[in-house]
Amino acid sequence: MKPVPAIGPLSGFFILSGVGCGLEVSFKRLTGRKVHGWPGRVWAFTFLMSTARWACSSWLDSGLAGSWLGFPGPGRWIAPVLAETLFAVVPK
């Protein structure tokens, strides 16, 4: 794929996902309860929304969102909308 997605934000996202899983295991070992219910949902949503943006921005910058991804689909129409609304990136 050209251009290649930035490796730093992608690796940071996947490494921090492992750290998040480790934090959940630590929470269970300390309290004896799983992360669940509305506090678990708030935790998961907050963690993912704060880290997934790095991976999404990297993929969008490399043009992956506008690619066919193996099927003819709406990617080429969705990418500009995502870039403008969610990521405040002005299309080139």
Biopython code that builds the backbone (N, CA, C, O; Angstrom):
import numpy as np
from Bio.PDB.StructureBuilder import StructureBuilder

atoms = [
    (1, "MET", "N", (0.852, -1.163, 0.000)),
    (1, "MET", "CA", (0.000, 0.000, 0.000)),
    (1, "MET", "C", (0.898, 1.227, 0.000)),
    (1, "MET", "O", (1.874, 1.294, 0.747)),
    (2, "LYS", "N", (0.567, 2.184, -0.831)),
    (2, "LYS", "CA", (1.323, 3.429, -0.892)),
    (2, "LYS", "C", (0.368, 4.585, -0.771)),
    (2, "LYS", "O", (-0.628, 4.598, -1.495)),
    (3, "PRO", "N", (0.585, 5.536, 0.067)),
    (3, "PRO", "CA", (1.638, 5.605, 1.073)),
    (3, "PRO", "C", (1.364, 4.645, 2.231)),
    (3, "PRO", "O", (0.228, 4.240, 2.475)),
    (4, "VAL", "N", (2.414, 4.305, 2.916)),
    (4, "VAL", "CA", (2.325, 3.370, 4.038)),
    (4, "VAL", "C", (1.831, 4.121, 5.273)),
    (4, "VAL", "O", (2.276, 5.240, 5.527)),
    (5, "PRO", "N", (0.908, 3.518, 6.054)),
    (5, "PRO", "CA", (0.462, 4.178, 7.290)),
    (5, "PRO", "C", (1.621, 4.394, 8.257)),
    (5, "PRO", "O", (2.556, 3.596, 8.305)),
    (6, "ALA", "N", (1.552, 5.462, 9.016)),
    (6, "ALA", "CA", (2.597, 5.758, 10.005)),
    (6, "ALA", "C", (2.639, 4.655, 11.051)),
    (6, "ALA", "O", (1.612, 4.298, 11.627)),
    (7, "ILE", "N", (3.833, 4.116, 11.294)),
    (7, "ILE", "CA", (3.977, 2.971, 12.190)),
    (7, "ILE", "C", (3.893, 3.367, 13.667)),
    (7, "ILE", "O", (3.456, 2.567, 14.493)),
    (8, "GLY", "N", (4.303, 4.583, 14.005)),
    (8, "GLY", "CA", (4.292, 5.011, 15.404)),
    (8, "GLY", "C", (2.907, 5.014, 16.027)),
    (8, "GLY", "O", (2.701, 4.367, 17.054)),
    (9, "PRO", "N", (1.945, 5.728, 15.433)),
    (9, "PRO", "CA", (0.606, 5.737, 16.016)),
    (9, "PRO", "C", (-0.048, 4.352, 16.015)),
    (9, "PRO", "O", (-0.763, 3.999, 16.953)),
    (10, "LEU", "N", (0.200, 3.573, 14.963)),
    (10, "LEU", "CA", (-0.390, 2.229, 14.922)),
    (10, "LEU", "C", (0.171, 1.350, 16.028)),
    (10, "LEU", "O", (-0.581, 0.679, 16.735)),
    (11, "SER", "N", (1.520, 1.355, 16.181)),
    (11, "SER", "CA", (2.075, 0.526, 17.240)),
    (11, "SER", "C", (1.651, 1.018, 18.608)),
    (11, "SER", "O", (1.404, 0.220, 19.512)),
    (12, "GLY", "N", (1.565, 2.341, 18.765)),
    (12, "GLY", "CA", (1.115, 2.871, 20.051)),
    (12, "GLY", "C", (-0.281, 2.404, 20.401)),
    (12, "GLY", "O", (-0.553, 2.054, 21.550)),
    (13, "PHE", "N", (-1.171, 2.395, 19.417)),
    (13, "PHE", "CA", (-2.540, 1.936, 19.665)),
    (13, "PHE", "C", (-2.562, 0.475, 20.106)),
    (13, "PHE", "O", (-3.206, 0.132, 21.097)),
    (14, "PHE", "N", (-1.858, -0.386, 19.368)),
    (14, "PHE", "CA", (-1.914, -1.809, 19.697)),
    (14, "PHE", "C", (-1.178, -2.125, 21.003)),
    (14, "PHE", "O", (-1.601, -3.009, 21.748)),
    (15, "ILE", "N", (-0.091, -1.420, 21.288)),
    (15, "ILE", "CA", (0.611, -1.635, 22.560)),
    (15, "ILE", "C", (-0.263, -1.178, 23.718)),
    (15, "ILE", "O", (-0.370, -1.871, 24.729)),
    (16, "LEU", "N", (-0.892, -0.007, 23.575)),
    (16, "LEU", "CA", (-1.757, 0.476, 24.654)),
    (16, "LEU", "C", (-3.008, -0.377, 24.825)),
    (16, "LEU", "O", (-3.574, -0.424, 25.917)),
    (17, "SER", "N", (-3.449, -1.049, 23.767)),
    (17, "SER", "CA", (-4.572, -1.981, 23.915)),
    (17, "SER", "C", (-4.179, -3.125, 24.838)),
    (17, "SER", "O", (-4.976, -3.569, 25.664)),
    (18, "GLY", "N", (-2.942, -3.600, 24.691)),
    (18, "GLY", "CA", (-2.446, -4.640, 25.600)),
    (18, "GLY", "C", (-2.328, -4.129, 27.026)),
    (18, "GLY", "O", (-2.629, -4.847, 27.979)),
    (19, "VAL", "N", (-1.889, -2.889, 27.166)),
    (19, "VAL", "CA", (-1.795, -2.284, 28.499)),
    (19, "VAL", "C", (-3.188, -2.183, 29.129)),
    (19, "VAL", "O", (-3.355, -2.451, 30.319)),
    (20, "GLY", "N", (-4.183, -1.798, 28.330)),
    (20, "GLY", "CA", (-5.559, -1.719, 28.834)),
    (20, "GLY", "C", (-6.071, -3.068, 29.302)),
    (20, "GLY", "O", (-6.736, -3.160, 30.334)),
    (21, "CYS", "N", (-5.763, -4.117, 28.547)),
    (21, "CYS", "CA", (-6.164, -5.475, 28.963)),
    (21, "CYS", "C", (-5.472, -5.848, 30.271)),
    (21, "CYS", "O", (-6.076, -6.450, 31.158)),
    (22, "GLY", "N", (-4.195, -5.479, 30.373)),
    (22, "GLY", "CA", (-3.469, -5.749, 31.618)),
    (22, "GLY", "C", (-4.071, -5.016, 32.803)),
    (22, "GLY", "O", (-4.131, -5.555, 33.908)),
    (23, "LEU", "N", (-4.517, -3.790, 32.577)),
    (23, "LEU", "CA", (-5.168, -3.035, 33.656)),
    (23, "LEU", "C", (-6.470, -3.699, 34.096)),
    (23, "LEU", "O", (-6.795, -3.706, 35.283)),
    (24, "GLU", "N", (-7.208, -4.250, 33.148)),
    (24, "GLU", "CA", (-8.445, -4.941, 33.504)),
    (24, "GLU", "C", (-8.159, -6.213, 34.293)),
    (24, "GLU", "O", (-8.882, -6.524, 35.240)),
    (25, "VAL", "N", (-7.125, -6.947, 33.924)),
    (25, "VAL", "CA", (-6.745, -8.148, 34.668)),
    (25, "VAL", "C", (-6.295, -7.762, 36.072)),
    (25, "VAL", "O", (-6.645, -8.429, 37.045)),
    (26, "SER", "N", (-5.519, -6.681, 36.176)),
    (26, "SER", "CA", (-5.073, -6.215, 37.493)),
    (26, "SER", "C", (-6.256, -5.808, 38.360)),
    (26, "SER", "O", (-6.280, -6.095, 39.557)),
    (27, "PHE", "N", (-7.231, -5.142, 37.764)),
    (27, "PHE", "CA", (-8.429, -4.744, 38.505)),
    (27, "PHE", "C", (-9.152, -5.975, 39.049)),
    (27, "PHE", "O", (-9.593, -5.980, 40.198)),
    (28, "LYS", "N", (-9.272, -7.009, 38.232)),
    (28, "LYS", "CA", (-9.961, -8.232, 38.663)),
    (28, "LYS", "C", (-9.192, -8.919, 39.783)),
    (28, "LYS", "O", (-9.792, -9.430, 40.729)),
    (29, "ARG", "N", (-7.872, -8.932, 39.679)),
    (29, "ARG", "CA", (-7.080, -9.574, 40.731)),
    (29, "ARG", "C", (-7.143, -8.803, 42.048)),
    (29, "ARG", "O", (-7.133, -9.404, 43.122)),
    (30, "LEU", "N", (-7.209, -7.486, 41.966)),
    (30, "LEU", "CA", (-7.259, -6.674, 43.188)),
    (30, "LEU", "C", (-8.630, -6.697, 43.858)),
    (30, "LEU", "O", (-8.732, -6.762, 45.083)),
    (31, "THR", "N", (-9.684, -6.644, 43.039)),
    (31, "THR", "CA", (-11.030, -6.524, 43.604)),
    (31, "THR", "C", (-11.815, -7.827, 43.597)),
    (31, "THR", "O", (-12.779, -7.977, 44.348)),
    (32, "GLY", "N", (-11.409, -8.766, 42.757)),
    (32, "GLY", "CA", (-12.159, -10.014, 42.635)),
    (32, "GLY", "C", (-13.370, -9.884, 41.724)),
    (32, "GLY", "O", (-14.134, -10.837, 41.573)),
    (33, "ARG", "N", (-13.556, -8.721, 41.117)),
    (33, "ARG", "CA", (-14.691, -8.495, 40.207)),
    (33, "ARG", "C", (-14.179, -8.100, 38.832)),
    (33, "ARG", "O", (-13.140, -7.455, 38.697)),
    (34, "LYS", "N", (-14.930, -8.501, 37.815)),
    (34, "LYS", "CA", (-14.589, -8.100, 36.456)),
    (34, "LYS", "C", (-15.000, -6.650, 36.218)),
    (34, "LYS", "O", (-15.851, -6.106, 36.922)),
    (35, "VAL", "N", (-14.388, -6.043, 35.225)),
    (35, "VAL", "CA", (-14.801, -4.708, 34.798)),
    (35, "VAL", "C", (-16.073, -4.904, 33.970)),
    (35, "VAL", "O", (-16.019, -5.437, 32.862)),
    (36, "HIS", "N", (-17.210, -4.475, 34.507)),
    (36, "HIS", "CA", (-18.480, -4.687, 33.802)),
    (36, "HIS", "C", (-19.483, -3.608, 34.189)),
    (36, "HIS", "O", (-19.190, -2.735, 35.006)),
    (37, "GLY", "N", (-20.658, -3.679, 33.598)),
    (37, "GLY", "CA", (-21.697, -2.690, 33.885)),
    (37, "GLY", "C", (-21.379, -1.347, 33.255)),
    (37, "GLY", "O", (-20.533, -1.253, 32.366)),
    (38, "TRP", "N", (-22.061, -0.307, 33.719)),
    (38, "TRP", "CA", (-21.840, 1.003, 33.113)),
    (38, "TRP", "C", (-20.441, 1.546, 33.391)),
    (38, "TRP", "O", (-19.894, 2.234, 32.529)),
    (39, "PRO", "N", (-19.819, 1.270, 34.572)),
    (39, "PRO", "CA", (-18.434, 1.745, 34.721)),
    (39, "PRO", "C", (-17.487, 1.085, 33.719)),
    (39, "PRO", "O", (-16.551, 1.721, 33.235)),
    (40, "GLY", "N", (-17.729, -0.192, 33.409)),
    (40, "GLY", "CA", (-16.909, -0.887, 32.429)),
    (40, "GLY", "C", (-17.096, -0.327, 31.036)),
    (40, "GLY", "O", (-16.145, -0.225, 30.261)),
    (41, "ARG", "N", (-18.321, 0.035, 30.726)),
    (41, "ARG", "CA", (-18.586, 0.636, 29.410)),
    (41, "ARG", "C", (-17.935, 2.007, 29.289)),
    (41, "ARG", "O", (-17.379, 2.349, 28.245)),
    (42, "VAL", "N", (-18.007, 2.786, 30.357)),
    (42, "VAL", "CA", (-17.358, 4.112, 30.337)),
    (42, "VAL", "C", (-15.848, 3.940, 30.195)),
    (42, "VAL", "O", (-15.210, 4.656, 29.424)),
    (43, "TRP", "N", (-15.275, 2.990, 30.938)),
    (43, "TRP", "CA", (-13.842, 2.714, 30.838)),
    (43, "TRP", "C", (-13.463, 2.329, 29.411)),
    (43, "TRP", "O", (-12.542, 2.907, 28.835)),
    (44, "ALA", "N", (-14.172, 1.356, 28.839)),
    (44, "ALA", "CA", (-13.837, 0.870, 27.498)),
    (44, "ALA", "C", (-14.003, 1.974, 26.455)),
    (44, "ALA", "O", (-13.144, 2.146, 25.590)),
    (45, "PHE", "N", (-15.103, 2.719, 26.534)),
    (45, "PHE", "CA", (-15.351, 3.777, 25.566)),
    (45, "PHE", "C", (-14.280, 4.857, 25.659)),
    (45, "PHE", "O", (-13.744, 5.294, 24.640)),
    (46, "THR", "N", (-13.969, 5.286, 26.874)),
    (46, "THR", "CA", (-12.965, 6.333, 27.069)),
    (46, "THR", "C", (-11.590, 5.876, 26.585)),
    (46, "THR", "O", (-10.888, 6.617, 25.898)),
    (47, "PHE", "N", (-11.215, 4.658, 26.945)),
    (47, "PHE", "CA", (-9.900, 4.149, 26.558)),
    (47, "PHE", "C", (-9.803, 4.004, 25.046)),
    (47, "PHE", "O", (-8.814, 4.423, 24.444)),
    (48, "LEU", "N", (-10.815, 3.418, 24.434)),
    (48, "LEU", "CA", (-10.760, 3.218, 22.989)),
    (48, "LEU", "C", (-10.840, 4.529, 22.216)),
    (48, "LEU", "O", (-10.127, 4.704, 21.227)),
    (49, "MET", "N", (-11.681, 5.438, 22.642)),
    (49, "MET", "CA", (-11.796, 6.708, 21.929)),
    (49, "MET", "C", (-10.530, 7.551, 22.062)),
    (49, "MET", "O", (-10.223, 8.353, 21.181)),
    (50, "SER", "N", (-9.801, 7.373, 23.150)),
    (50, "SER", "CA", (-8.578, 8.158, 23.304)),
    (50, "SER", "C", (-7.391, 7.530, 22.585)),
    (50, "SER", "O", (-6.442, 8.242, 22.257)),
    (51, "THR", "N", (-7.408, 6.220, 22.327)),
    (51, "THR", "CA", (-6.278, 5.582, 21.657)),
    (51, "THR", "C", (-6.576, 5.222, 20.200)),
    (51, "THR", "O", (-5.664, 5.248, 19.373)),
    (52, "ALA", "N", (-7.799, 4.893, 19.868)),
    (52, "ALA", "CA", (-8.123, 4.463, 18.506)),
    (52, "ALA", "C", (-7.990, 5.603, 17.500)),
    (52, "ALA", "O", (-7.826, 5.362, 16.304)),
    (53, "ARG", "N", (-8.059, 6.813, 17.970)),
    (53, "ARG", "CA", (-7.923, 7.961, 17.067)),
    (53, "ARG", "C", (-6.574, 7.967, 16.363)),
    (53, "ARG", "O", (-6.463, 8.387, 15.212)),
    (54, "TRP", "N", (-5.535, 7.488, 17.081)),
    (54, "TRP", "CA", (-4.206, 7.442, 16.473)),
    (54, "TRP", "C", (-4.196, 6.497, 15.281)),
    (54, "TRP", "O", (-3.702, 6.845, 14.209)),
    (55, "ALA", "N", (-4.742, 5.305, 15.471)),
    (55, "ALA", "CA", (-4.756, 4.322, 14.392)),
    (55, "ALA", "C", (-5.638, 4.803, 13.244)),
    (55, "ALA", "O", (-5.260, 4.689, 12.078)),
    (56, "CYS", "N", (-6.806, 5.338, 13.569)),
    (56, "CYS", "CA", (-7.719, 5.807, 12.515)),
    (56, "CYS", "C", (-7.099, 6.941, 11.716)),
    (56, "CYS", "O", (-7.206, 6.961, 10.490)),
    (57, "SER", "N", (-6.461, 7.874, 12.381)),
    (57, "SER", "CA", (-5.817, 8.980, 11.665)),
    (57, "SER", "C", (-4.713, 8.472, 10.750)),
    (57, "SER", "O", (-4.561, 8.940, 9.622)),
    (58, "SER", "N", (-3.951, 7.519, 11.243)),
    (58, "SER", "CA", (-2.872, 6.948, 10.431)),
    (58, "SER", "C", (-3.420, 6.254, 9.195)),
    (58, "SER", "O", (-2.887, 6.421, 8.098)),
    (59, "TRP", "N", (-4.478, 5.480, 9.367)),
    (59, "TRP", "CA", (-5.086, 4.777, 8.236)),
    (59, "TRP", "C", (-5.725, 5.754, 7.253)),
    (59, "TRP", "O", (-5.606, 5.583, 6.040)),
    (60, "LEU", "N", (-6.403, 6.782, 7.774)),
    (60, "LEU", "CA", (-7.023, 7.761, 6.888)),
    (60, "LEU", "C", (-5.978, 8.557, 6.116)),
    (60, "LEU", "O", (-6.158, 8.836, 4.931)),
    (61, "ASP", "N", (-4.889, 8.922, 6.783)),
    (61, "ASP", "CA", (-3.829, 9.678, 6.111)),
    (61, "ASP", "C", (-3.188, 8.885, 4.970)),
    (61, "ASP", "O", (-2.753, 9.462, 3.974)),
    (62, "SER", "N", (-3.134, 7.555, 5.125)),
    (62, "SER", "CA", (-2.520, 6.740, 4.076)),
    (62, "SER", "C", (-3.507, 6.402, 2.961)),
    (62, "SER", "O", (-3.109, 5.816, 1.955)),
    (63, "GLY", "N", (-4.772, 6.754, 3.112)),
    (63, "GLY", "CA", (-5.756, 6.510, 2.073)),
    (63, "GLY", "C", (-6.496, 5.203, 2.189)),
    (63, "GLY", "O", (-7.229, 4.826, 1.274)),
    (64, "LEU", "N", (-6.323, 4.499, 3.295)),
    (64, "LEU", "CA", (-6.971, 3.196, 3.453)),
    (64, "LEU", "C", (-8.486, 3.309, 3.489)),
    (64, "LEU", "O", (-9.174, 2.412, 3.002)),
    (65, "ALA", "N", (-9.021, 4.376, 4.046)),
    (65, "ALA", "CA", (-10.477, 4.508, 4.152)),
    (65, "ALA", "C", (-11.134, 4.678, 2.787)),
    (65, "ALA", "O", (-12.296, 4.314, 2.609)),
    (66, "GLY", "N", (-10.408, 5.220, 1.838)),
    (66, "GLY", "CA", (-10.978, 5.404, 0.512)),
    (66, "GLY", "C", (-10.680, 4.259, -0.442)),
    (66, "GLY", "O", (-11.041, 4.316, -1.618)),
    (67, "SER", "N", (-10.019, 3.217, 0.061)),
    (67, "SER", "CA", (-9.670, 2.095, -0.811)),
    (67, "SER", "C", (-10.859, 1.145, -0.962)),
    (67, "SER", "O", (-11.876, 1.279, -0.282)),
    (68, "TRP", "N", (-10.703, 0.198, -1.858)),
    (68, "TRP", "CA", (-11.785, -0.758, -2.110)),
    (68, "TRP", "C", (-11.855, -1.820, -1.026)),
    (68, "TRP", "O", (-12.931, -2.367, -0.785)),
    (69, "LEU", "N", (-10.762, -2.127, -0.370)),
    (69, "LEU", "CA", (-10.711, -3.150, 0.681)),
    (69, "LEU", "C", (-11.299, -4.480, 0.224)),
    (69, "LEU", "O", (-11.936, -5.188, 1.004)),
    (70, "GLY", "N", (-11.084, -4.807, -1.027)),
    (70, "GLY", "CA", (-11.525, -6.096, -1.530)),
    (70, "GLY", "C", (-12.951, -6.140, -2.047)),
    (70, "GLY", "O", (-13.387, -7.170, -2.561)),
    (71, "PHE", "N", (-13.671, -5.069, -1.926)),
    (71, "PHE", "CA", (-15.037, -5.038, -2.450)),
    (71, "PHE", "C", (-15.369, -3.621, -2.877)),
    (71, "PHE", "O", (-14.892, -2.656, -2.279)),
    (72, "PRO", "N", (-16.180, -3.497, -3.906)),
    (72, "PRO", "CA", (-16.585, -2.142, -4.302)),
    (72, "PRO", "C", (-17.585, -1.611, -3.293)),
    (72, "PRO", "O", (-18.687, -2.144, -3.163)),
    (73, "GLY", "N", (-17.216, -0.592, -2.599)),
    (73, "GLY", "CA", (-18.112, -0.110, -1.557)),
    (73, "GLY", "C", (-18.083, 1.394, -1.417)),
    (73, "GLY", "O", (-17.541, 2.110, -2.259)),
    (74, "PRO", "N", (-18.667, 1.846, -0.358)),
    (74, "PRO", "CA", (-18.831, 3.285, -0.146)),
    (74, "PRO", "C", (-17.608, 3.980, 0.444)),
    (74, "PRO", "O", (-17.709, 5.131, 0.869)),
    (75, "GLY", "N", (-16.442, 3.304, 0.483)),
    (75, "GLY", "CA", (-15.261, 3.890, 1.110)),
    (75, "GLY", "C", (-14.861, 5.223, 0.540)),
    (75, "GLY", "O", (-14.464, 6.121, 1.283)),
    (76, "ARG", "N", (-14.957, 5.372, -0.771)),
    (76, "ARG", "CA", (-14.505, 6.634, -1.366)),
    (76, "ARG", "C", (-15.434, 7.794, -1.020)),
    (76, "ARG", "O", (-15.037, 8.952, -1.145)),
    (77, "TRP", "N", (-16.661, 7.509, -0.589)),
    (77, "TRP", "CA", (-17.583, 8.584, -0.172)),
    (77, "TRP", "C", (-17.527, 8.791, 1.338)),
    (77, "TRP", "O", (-17.770, 9.893, 1.829)),
    (78, "ILE", "N", (-17.208, 7.729, 2.068)),
    (78, "ILE", "CA", (-17.166, 7.825, 3.523)),
    (78, "ILE", "C", (-15.893, 8.532, 3.991)),
    (78, "ILE", "O", (-15.932, 9.308, 4.946)),
    (79, "ALA", "N", (-14.765, 8.271, 3.324)),
    (79, "ALA", "CA", (-13.480, 8.827, 3.762)),
    (79, "ALA", "C", (-13.501, 10.351, 3.880)),
    (79, "ALA", "O", (-13.065, 10.871, 4.907)),
    (80, "PRO", "N", (-13.984, 11.093, 2.880)),
    (80, "PRO", "CA", (-13.984, 12.551, 3.038)),
    (80, "PRO", "C", (-14.877, 13.025, 4.184)),
    (80, "PRO", "O", (-14.550, 13.995, 4.867)),
    (81, "VAL", "N", (-15.988, 12.352, 4.392)),
    (81, "VAL", "CA", (-16.892, 12.737, 5.484)),
    (81, "VAL", "C", (-16.208, 12.511, 6.824)),
    (81, "VAL", "O", (-16.256, 13.375, 7.700)),
    (82, "LEU", "N", (-15.565, 11.344, 6.992)),
    (82, "LEU", "CA", (-14.850, 11.070, 8.238)),
    (82, "LEU", "C", (-13.716, 12.061, 8.438)),
    (82, "LEU", "O", (-13.515, 12.569, 9.541)),
    (83, "ALA", "N", (-12.982, 12.334, 7.379)),
    (83, "ALA", "CA", (-11.846, 13.249, 7.494)),
    (83, "ALA", "C", (-12.289, 14.643, 7.911)),
    (83, "ALA", "O", (-11.627, 15.286, 8.726)),
    (84, "GLU", "N", (-13.397, 15.113, 7.364)),
    (84, "GLU", "CA", (-13.852, 16.465, 7.677)),
    (84, "GLU", "C", (-14.537, 16.556, 9.036)),
    (84, "GLU", "O", (-14.317, 17.519, 9.770)),
    (85, "THR", "N", (-15.367, 15.568, 9.384)),
    (85, "THR", "CA", (-16.177, 15.678, 10.596)),
    (85, "THR", "C", (-15.484, 15.157, 11.845)),
    (85, "THR", "O", (-15.473, 15.836, 12.872)),
    (86, "LEU", "N", (-14.908, 13.967, 11.775)),
    (86, "LEU", "CA", (-14.332, 13.383, 12.978)),
    (86, "LEU", "C", (-12.897, 13.790, 13.247)),
    (86, "LEU", "O", (-12.492, 13.949, 14.398)),
    (87, "PHE", "N", (-12.131, 13.957, 12.182)),
    (87, "PHE", "CA", (-10.704, 14.151, 12.372)),
    (87, "PHE", "C", (-10.232, 15.544, 11.982)),
    (87, "PHE", "O", (-9.038, 15.830, 12.069)),
    (88, "ALA", "N", (-11.124, 16.404, 11.560)),
    (88, "ALA", "CA", (-10.802, 17.798, 11.217)),
    (88, "ALA", "C", (-9.634, 17.890, 10.255)),
    (88, "ALA", "O", (-8.760, 18.745, 10.399)),
    (89, "VAL", "N", (-9.627, 16.993, 9.263)),
    (89, "VAL", "CA", (-8.594, 16.996, 8.232)),
    (89, "VAL", "C", (-9.216, 17.531, 6.963)),
    (89, "VAL", "O", (-10.276, 17.074, 6.536)),
    (90, "VAL", "N", (-8.561, 18.491, 6.369)),
    (90, "VAL", "CA", (-9.077, 19.044, 5.118)),
    (90, "VAL", "C", (-8.609, 18.158, 3.972)),
    (90, "VAL", "O", (-7.404, 17.957, 3.817)),
    (91, "PRO", "N", (-9.532, 17.616, 3.152)),
    (91, "PRO", "CA", (-9.108, 16.756, 2.049)),
    (91, "PRO", "C", (-8.240, 17.515, 1.051)),
    (91, "PRO", "O", (-8.414, 18.715, 0.839)),
    (92, "LYS", "N", (-7.304, 16.793, 0.446)),
    (92, "LYS", "CA", (-6.396, 17.411, -0.523)),
    (92, "LYS", "C", (-7.043, 17.503, -1.875)),
    (92, "LYS", "O", (-6.429, 17.997, -2.821)),
]
sb = StructureBuilder()
sb.init_structure("model")
sb.init_model(0)
sb.init_chain("A")
sb.init_seg("    ")
for serial, (resi, resn, name, xyz) in enumerate(atoms, 1):
    if name == "N":
        sb.init_residue(resn, " ", resi, " ")
    sb.init_atom(name, np.array(xyz, "f"), 0.0, 1.0, " ", f" {name:<3s}", serial, name[0])
structure = sb.get_structure()
